[in-house]
């Protein structure tokens, strides 16, 4: 069900050139991969804001496991855009 809702939001963003901001608790990998950008929070403070496909690289560059960002997915805002730069 969540996948279908997120897919519909993604289609809407692409069709209208709009932006959808979604807050999800522990999305499945299939749902997570539909998003363009992430804002990952820890205790209310942002620890990463950027492209979804660059999150693992960012955490690895600061000495964390490349999958460290996964622990923040329970408190995240996910973005999808109609037009990407």
C-alpha positions in Angstrom: 0.0 0.0 0.0 2.7 2.5 1.0 4.6 1.7 -2.3 1.5 2.6 -4.3 0.9 5.9 -2.5 4.6 6.9 -2.9 4.5 5.9 -6.6 1.5 8.1 -7.1 3.2 11.0 -5.4 6.3 10.5 -7.5 4.2 10.5 -10.7 2.4 13.6 -9.6 5.7 15.4 -8.9 7.1 14.4 -12.3 3.9 15.4 -14.1 3.4 18.7 -12.5 7.0 19.7 -11.9 6.1 19.9 -8.2 7.8 18.7 -5.0 6.5 16.1 -2.5 7.9 16.1 1.0 7.1 12.9 2.8 7.9 11.7 6.4 8.0 7.9 6.7 9.0 5.6 9.5 11.4 2.9 8.3 10.4 2.7 4.6 11.1 -0.5 2.8 14.0 -0.5 0.2 11.5 -0.4 -2.6 9.8 2.7 -1.2 13.1 4.3 -0.2 14.5 4.0 -3.7 11.7 6.1 -5.2 12.9 9.3 -3.4 15.4 11.8 -4.8 16.7 13.6 -1.6 16.8 12.8 2.1 16.9 14.7 5.3 18.1 12.4 8.0 17.6 13.5 11.7 19.0 12.4 15.0 17.4 13.8 18.1 15.8 16.5 16.0 19.0 17.7 14.4 19.9 17.1 10.7 22.8 14.6 10.2 22.5 14.5 6.4 20.6 16.4 3.7 21.2 15.6 0.1 20.8 13.1 -2.7 19.6 9.7 -1.7 22.2 8.0 -4.0 25.0 10.0 -2.3 24.1 9.2 1.4 26.3 6.0 1.7 29.2 7.9 0.1 28.8 10.8 2.6 28.8 8.6 5.7 31.8 6.6 4.4 33.7 9.9 3.9 33.3 10.9 7.5 34.5 7.5 8.8 31.2 5.8 9.3 30.0 2.6 7.7 28.6 3.3 4.3 25.3 2.0 5.5 25.2 4.1 8.7 22.5 6.3 7.3 20.0 3.4 7.5 19.7 3.8 11.2 18.3 7.3 10.7 15.5 6.2 8.4 13.1 5.9 11.3 13.2 9.7 11.6 13.6 11.0 8.1 12.0 13.3 5.6 12.2 12.2 2.0 11.8 14.4 -1.1 10.9 13.8 -4.7 11.0 16.4 -7.4 9.3 17.0 -10.7 12.5 18.4 -12.2 16.0 17.5 -11.2 19.1 19.6 -11.8 
